[in-house]
Amino acid sequence: MLANFITPPGAYSFKTAFDERYAKYSPGLLLQLDNLELLDNEFIEWADSCAAEGHSMIERLWREKRSIHSVNVAIGGKLRRAVFEQLMRRELRKGNQL
């Protein structure tokens, strides 16, 4: 199963799931091959797998790269900004990249 967010002119793959008992048949790979048909849609100019960088299976199928940046903006008063700052420190401490 695969969930995509279709947002013309683009599409984002959100979640891939399959029954592990069938792993030897490469259901994830077959699903992604079918998923490339998104690009046949006249309203979709590009699609993003949203896979982690270096994903061995996705890297073979989705060869083009695009940069995605995350921006967090604190809004509100001093208390909200302080909470935001703490949350950002915690996120960065876990090794996540912004």
C-alpha positions, 0 to 999 in steps of 0.5 A: 500500500502507498499513500501519496499527496497529490498537489499539482504540479507535484506529488509526494509519496507519504507512506509505503507499507507491505506484508513482510511475509512477501519481502522476497518478492520485492513488493516495495520495489514493485509498488514504487515502479507502479507509482512512477506512473504518476508522472503520466498524469498531465497535471503532475510535473514532478514527484518526490519519494520523500524517502530518507537520503541514501535509501538503497531501493529508492535511490535506484528508481528515483535518480533526480534530486531536489533540495527540501528545507525545513523552516520553523518560525516562532510566533507569539510572545516571550513564553511561546518563543521560549517553548519553541526554542526548547523544542528546537534544541530537543529536536536537534539533540536527537540528531535530526537535521533541519 
